[in-house]
């Protein structure tokens, strides 16, 4: 017998910030390459590592398709576009006239760009101090609420850590690597054109370390990994940590928590652009839709009909109640940046 799906109401979402509320919300969503089941797909590659593929004790190979940090960086820009009225828009103006949104800073409020902007750096330091000493997240929520949603670490200064409330990762299960090979063929014979002689050409062809090969003047074969084939499915797991949410304090803690919860729910339910990288374009499996579940303290799991429409409505009402911070444009200070570099060197 299938469990009933619980309707998601404002009252239910409000109950998530109470001390007796559930510990988490979780979505497990099956994804498919646009080529369909069995299509070759390309995970990210890392320097000196290549693909991140783990071998489990039963022999299953699991590939990381998109990391927690990468997923957060895909979700956060939502708040400078479709939902820009829900968070303060904090921009840093550089000396060359370019403006950078803090929503594009990888370390959020703990980023070097923030430390190199005098007034913003002072506000950030106060916000981290309030959270670290008193658990007061309100200054942070007024300045940089996505630092509470996706986490931040003031690793170069106070060492204050803000846990992630939204944790998302994509993995492929039971995978095998595929190899590929290719050869670059120059459009003309440069030795014949006397750019270099035949001996230099013969010596360089097939040698990828040769300057002539590297600059594209001679035939140059290449080989390496060519993606993976997935047999056990590609799954996106999204978790909203309600315990960490309830640890956020402030003068009006409930309004603060509902505001951050609304931002977290939008981040978790807004459909992602599935173009992760070249050779990796994925979509949700239409025939196997993901299901949101509420996980209670006793381990009970309850299916929820959580949708983006519900999340957005809740977030907008919570933002009006809490009050969105003003934002502003701050000037980058090259002297501060140089001082910060000197601290690191010292």
N, C-alpha and C positions, 0 to 999 in steps of 0.2 A: 504494500500500500504506500503510495507516494505521499510525502509530507505536504501539508498545505503551505502555500506561500503567504507570508504575512504582509498586509498592506502597510506601506510606510507613510506615516502621518507626521505633522509637525510635533504632536504630542509625543510620538515614539522617539523622534530625533532629539527632542528636548530631554527625554529620559536618559539618553546616552551620556549626558554630562553629570548625572547624579552618581553618588558614591556606590549605589547598588546596581549601576548599569553594567552592560556587557563589557567584556575585555577587548573585543575587536570586531571589525567587519572584514570580510574576506571575499574576494572575487577570484575564481579560477576560470580562465577564459582560453578556450582552444583557438589557436591561430593557424592559418594556412598560407603557404606561398601562393602568389597569384597563379603560379603554374599548376597548382593543385597538389594533392597527396603525392609524395615521392619526388616532387620537384627539387632540383638542386638549389641550395640556398647558401648564402655566404655569411658566416658569423663575423664579428669584428676581429681584427688582428692586432696584436700588441707587440711592441718592440722586444726582441729577444725571446718572445714566447710563441708568437703565432696565434692560432686559435686556442681559446681556453676550453679544453675538453677534459673532463674528469672521468676516471675509471672507477666505478663503484665495485664493491666487493663481489657482486654477482656477475661482474663482467659488463654491465651496462655502461655505455659511454654517454655522458651528458655534456652538451655544449652550451656555453653561455651565449645567448643571442643579443641581449641588451642588459647592461648592468643596472644596479639600483641608481647609481649616480647619473648614468645616461638617461634613464627613464625620468628622473626628476628634472633634468635639463630639458626634456621634451615637454613636460607638463607646465613648468613654471612660466614660460612665455605666454600662456593663455591669459595671464593677468596683465599683460601690456597690450592685449589685443581685444578679444571678445569680452573680457570681464575686467577691463581696466578701471571701471568705476568702483570696483570692490576692494581695491588696495591702493595705498598711496603710490603715486608715480614719482619715484626718486631717480633723477638723472644726474650724471656727472659730466660736466663740460670740460673738454680737453683744450689744451693750448692751441691746437690746430683747428679749433672750431667744431670738431666732431663731438657729438653727445652720446653717451653710453648709458643705457638703463641699468639700474642695479639688478633688475630681473635677469640680466644677461651675465652677471658676475658669478662665476662658478662657485665661489666660496660664500656667496651671499653677504651677509653683514660682516663676516670675517675676512672678506677679500682684501687683497693689497690695494685695490683701487679705492676702497672705502677708507683705509688707513692713510691714503695719500690725498685725502680731501678734508681740509682742516675742520670745518664746522660739522660735516657729516661724521668724521672720525670721532669728534667729541660726543656727539649724540649716540653713536654706536657704542662707545666705551661706557656711557651711562646706562644704556639699555642692557648690555651684558652684565654690568655690575649689579643692577637691580634684580636680574634673573638669578645671578650666582649667589648673592647674599640673602635675598628674601624670597626667591621663587616668584618674584613679581614679573609677569610677562607682558604687562600692559604697555610699558614704553616700547618694547620690541614690536608689539602688535600695531602700535600707532606709526612706527617708523618702517618696519620691514616684516610684515606678517608672514610672508612666504618663508622666512627663515625659521619660523615656528612650524610651518607645515612640512617643509622638506629638510629641516635640520641645518645647523651651522656649528662651526667650531672655531672659536677665536684662538687658534693654535699659535699665533705669533705674538699674542699679548696676554690676555687674562686666563687663557686655557679653558674658558667656559664652553661647555658643550650643550647644544640644544638637540634633543633626539628627534629623529624623523617621525612624523605622525603618519605620513603616507609612504609606504615602502612598496615598490613595484619592480619586478624583474621578469625577464623572458628567457626561458630555457628550452632547448630541444633535447628530446629523450631518445635513447637508443639510436645513435648516429654512427655513420661511417664517413671518413674523409674521402674526397675525390681528388685525383691528381689532374693536372692540365699541363699542356706544353704549347709553345708558340714560337714563331720565328719572325723577327723583324727583317724585312727586305727593303733596302733603300731604293728610291725611285730611279736612281742613275748609278753608274759605275764611276765613283769619284777617282779611282786610280786611273781610269781611262782619260778622265778630265785633268789628270796630272795635279790633283790636290795633294796626293801622296803617291808613292810608287807601289808596284805589285807586291814587293816583299813586305812592306808595311801593312798592306791589305791582308795578305795571307796570315801574317802574325796576329792581326787584330780580330779577324773573323772568328766568331765562336768564343771569344774571350770577353766576358761581360765586364771585366775590370779594365779593359783597354780604353783609353780616352776616345779612340775612334768609335768604339762600340757604344760607349756611354753617350757620345754626342750624336749618334745615329748616322754614321757615315758608312758602316759596313753591316753585313748580315750578322744578326745576333739572336741565337736561340735562347729561350727562357723556359723554365719549368718551375713547378711548385704546386701548392695545394690549390684546388679548384672548387672549394665549397664542400658542403656535406649533404648527404642524403639522410632524411629523418624517417625512422620507422615507428617510433613510439609517440610521435606528436609533438607539436610546439605549443607551449602553454605560458600564458602570462598570469602571474600571481600578484594580486594587489591586496595589501593589508592596511587598514586604518587602525592605528593604535589608540584605543579609547582610554586606556589606563594612563598613558603619557599625556593625553589631552586633559584629563582631570587633574593632573599635577600643576597645570598652569594657574597661577594665582593673580589677583589684582583687586582693585577697589570694588569692581563689579565682576567677580570671577565668572558667574554664570553667563553674563552677556559676552564676556571675552571668550569663554570656551565655546559658546554657540557660534560666534563669529568665525573662530578658527576651524571649528567643525564644518561649517558651511564651505569654507575655502577648500578644506580637505576633500569633501564630498564632490565638489566640482572637479577637482584635480583627478579624482579616481574614476569619475563616471563620464567625463568628456571623451568622446571617441578620438583615439590617437591617429595621427598621420602614420600609416604603416610603412613609409619609405625610410627604413632604418639606415641603409647605406646602399652603395651600388651592389646589385645582385641580391638584395634582401628587401623585397617588397611583400608585406604580409597583410592579411585582413583577418578579422574574426571569422570563425567557421559558422556560416549561416545556419547549417543544419544541426549544430551543437552549441546553442547560445550559452554563454557563461551565466552563472547564478551567484548572486550576492547572498552571503550568509552572515547572520549575527551569531557570534560565539559567546555564550554566557560563561560565568565563572565556574559552573559545574561541568563545563565541556559540552553542554547541549548546543546543537546547531539548528538555527531556524532560517529557512529560506526567506529572502526579502525581495519585494518588487521595486527595488531602488533603481531610479532612472535619473538621467541628467535633468529632466524637467523638474523633478521633485527636488533634486540637489540645488539647482539654480534658484528656485523659489525660496527655499529655506535660507540659502546664503544671502540673498538680497534682503530678506526681512531681518536676518541677524546683523547684517552690516548696518542697516538703518538704526537698529537698536544700539549697537556698540558705538558707531561713529567711525567712519574711515579717516585715517590720518591725512594730513594735508599734502604731503609730498613736497617737491620743490626741485630746483636746479642748483647744484653745488659745483664749485670751481675746483678742478684738479690742481694740486700744488706740487710742482716738480721738486721743490726743496724738501717737502715732507717725504716724498718717494725716495730721494737720495739718502735722507736720514734713516729711513727704514732699511734700505740696502746696507748702510753702514752698520746698523745694529746686527743684521744677519751675519755680515762679515766678521764682526767682533766676536 
